[in-house]
Amino acid sequence: MNYFAVLYRYAPDSELIATVRPRHREFLGSLKEEGKLVGSGPYTDGDGGALIVLRLPEPAGVEDAASLMNNDPFLKEGALDGREIRAWNPVLNIFDGQ
């Protein structure tokens, strides 16, 4: 399996984020059911943004993760200020077998 860190940037007080959040969470729920979502959630430091960790079968790359995340309502509705997707290696991996 290959892992990817998806970093979202958005203002903590974004009304558009609040409006789109239910559809975003439905989308993430579908990824969880498919076994592709390891975890997700907003940063709690008051600066906004969120982290999503994906697990995709080999030989998936960043392009595959981006293609998948292009379906997120946050992106489709233009609610994000930025997005970064990076391949990630969980050296101490507690995610196997989930």
NORFEN-V518009 format. One record per pair of residues at least 24 apart in sequence whose C-alpha atoms are under 7 Angstrom apart, sorted by sequence separation. I is the first residue (numbers start at 1). J is the second residue. D is the distance in Angstrom with one decimal. If there is no record, write none. Layout:
BEGIN
I;J;D + I;J;D
END
This chain:
BEGIN
62;86;6.4 + 62;87;6.2 + 12;46;6.5 + 12;47;5.8 + 11;47;6.8 + 12;48;3.9 + 11;48;5.0 + 10;48;5.6 + 11;49;6.9 + 9;48;6.8 + 10;49;4.9 + 9;49;4.3 + 8;49;5.1 + 9;50;6.8 + 8;50;5.1 + 7;50;6.0 + 8;51;6.3 + 7;51;4.8 + 6;51;5.7 + 7;52;6.5 + 27;72;6.3 + 5;51;6.9 + 6;52;4.9 + 5;52;5.9 + 6;53;6.1 + 5;53;4.8 + 24;72;6.0 + 4;53;5.6 + 5;54;6.6 + 24;73;5.3 + 3;53;7.0 + 4;54;5.1 + 23;73;6.3 + 24;74;6.1 + 3;54;5.5 + 4;55;6.5 + 3;55;4.5 + 2;55;5.6 + 3;56;6.4 + 20;73;6.7 + 1;55;6.3 + 2;56;5.3 + 20;74;6.4 + 1;56;5.7 + 2;57;6.0 + 1;57;4.6 + 2;58;5.9 + 1;58;5.3 + 17;74;6.9 + 2;60;6.6 + 17;79;5.6 + 16;79;5.8 + 10;80;5.2 + 9;80;6.0 + 10;81;5.0 + 8;80;6.8 + 9;81;5.2 + 9;82;4.9 + 8;82;6.0 + 9;83;6.1 + 8;83;4.7 + 7;83;5.6 + 8;84;6.7 + 7;84;5.1 + 6;84;5.8 + 7;85;6.3 + 6;85;4.5 + 5;85;5.7 + 6;86;6.6 + 4;85;6.6 + 5;86;5.3 + 4;86;5.5 + 5;87;6.4 + 4;87;4.5 + 5;88;6.1 + 3;87;6.0 + 4;88;5.0 + 3;88;5.3 + 3;89;6.5
END
